[in-house]
Amino acid sequence: MTGLADGVAGLVSRREGAVRFLLFAPGVMDHPLDDHDDVFVTAVEDLGGDAVLLGETPLLFAGLQAKNLFARTVESVGFLVTDQAVHVRDAPSTPFEPAVPRAVPILADPDPAQAARRIVRRASATFDRKWAETLSDAAALQEALDVVREVVELVLTAE
């Protein structure tokens, strides 16, 4: 595991409470869900499949899995942070409209803390919090976004 991935695993491991059910990263040993590795792999395939094939390194998934009862599939909804972008699916797909992931690039900046805040604001601007709050509480969702910001800042300072 790289130093960056170790740092992300440490950030996730230090969190307590409901937010732990929303954070998935490789190398986290004490996760409350037995299938946390599977959730992470699904999120990587779902949100960052092509980007990972092109060389991006997945570091963190902050989000939920939604079951599409019509298609009988599971899709990841939330934020996949790689070493180059934040990939986002804002809401689950509907039977009539697939929810297509989008990417917000992580670009070098002289002020990493300010850049990380700006990137996470862009990434979360259209995220469907009302839907997510039906499965988790608002405080845990906000804390998960704080972790996304911290990971983006780690990426910016690692370059």
Solvent accessible surface area in square Angstrom, and as a share of the most:
residue,aa,sasa,rsa
1,M,137,0.61
2,T,81,0.47
3,G,62,0.60
4,L,38,0.19
5,A,11,0.08
6,D,74,0.38
7,G,28,0.27
8,V,1,0.00
9,A,10,0.08
10,G,21,0.20
11,L,23,0.12
12,V,0,0.00
13,S,41,0.27
14,R,167,0.61
15,R,47,0.17
16,E,145,0.65
17,G,51,0.49
18,A,49,0.38
19,V,2,0.01
20,R,24,0.09
21,F,101,0.42
22,L,4,0.02
23,L,0,0.00
24,F,6,0.03
25,A,3,0.03
26,P,45,0.29
27,G,30,0.29
28,V,3,0.02
29,M,175,0.78
30,D,86,0.45
31,H,19,0.09
32,P,61,0.38
33,L,55,0.27
34,D,153,0.79
35,D,69,0.36
36,H,26,0.12
37,D,82,0.42
38,D,94,0.49
39,V,10,0.05
40,F,20,0.08
41,V,80,0.46
42,T,39,0.23
43,A,0,0.00
44,V,20,0.11
45,E,119,0.53
46,D,45,0.23
47,L,10,0.05
48,G,2,0.02
49,G,24,0.23
50,D,111,0.58
51,A,16,0.13
52,V,43,0.25
53,L,152,0.76
54,L,156,0.78
55,G,49,0.47
56,E,27,0.12
57,T,58,0.34
58,P,26,0.17
59,L,2,0.01
60,L,0,0.00
61,F,0,0.00
62,A,3,0.02
63,G,7,0.07
64,L,23,0.11
65,Q,64,0.28
66,A,10,0.07
67,K,152,0.65
68,N,26,0.13
69,L,147,0.73
70,F,158,0.66
71,A,59,0.46
72,R,214,0.78
73,T,71,0.42
74,V,62,0.36
75,E,20,0.09
76,S,0,0.00
77,V,0,0.00
78,G,0,0.00
79,F,9,0.04
80,L,0,0.00
81,V,0,0.00
82,T,0,0.00
83,D,43,0.22
84,Q,87,0.39
85,A,7,0.05
86,V,0,0.00
87,H,15,0.07
88,V,0,0.00
89,R,18,0.07
90,D,31,0.16
91,A,27,0.21
92,P,31,0.19
93,S,24,0.15
94,T,72,0.42
95,P,72,0.45
96,F,189,0.79
97,E,120,0.54
98,P,97,0.61
99,A,24,0.18
100,V,117,0.67
101,P,41,0.26
102,R,79,0.29
103,A,56,0.43
104,V,4,0.02
105,P,57,0.36
106,I,10,0.05
107,L,124,0.61
108,A,83,0.65
109,D,43,0.23
110,P,138,0.87
111,D,70,0.36
112,P,35,0.22
113,A,31,0.24
114,Q,67,0.30
115,A,1,0.01
116,A,0,0.00
117,R,97,0.36
118,R,98,0.36
119,I,12,0.06
120,V,13,0.08
121,R,137,0.50
122,R,135,0.49
123,A,0,0.00
124,S,15,0.09
125,A,78,0.61
126,T,92,0.53
127,F,20,0.08
128,D,52,0.27
129,R,89,0.33
130,K,168,0.71
131,W,55,0.19
132,A,0,0.00
133,E,79,0.36
134,T,103,0.60
135,L,104,0.52
136,S,21,0.14
137,D,71,0.37
138,A,55,0.42
139,A,76,0.59
140,A,4,0.03
141,L,15,0.08
142,Q,84,0.37
143,E,50,0.22
144,A,6,0.05
145,L,13,0.06
146,D,45,0.23
147,V,0,0.00
148,V,0,0.00
149,R,64,0.23
150,E,42,0.19
151,V,0,0.00
152,V,0,0.00
153,E,49,0.22
154,L,57,0.29
155,V,2,0.01
156,L,15,0.07
157,T,82,0.48
158,A,63,0.49
159,E,137,0.61
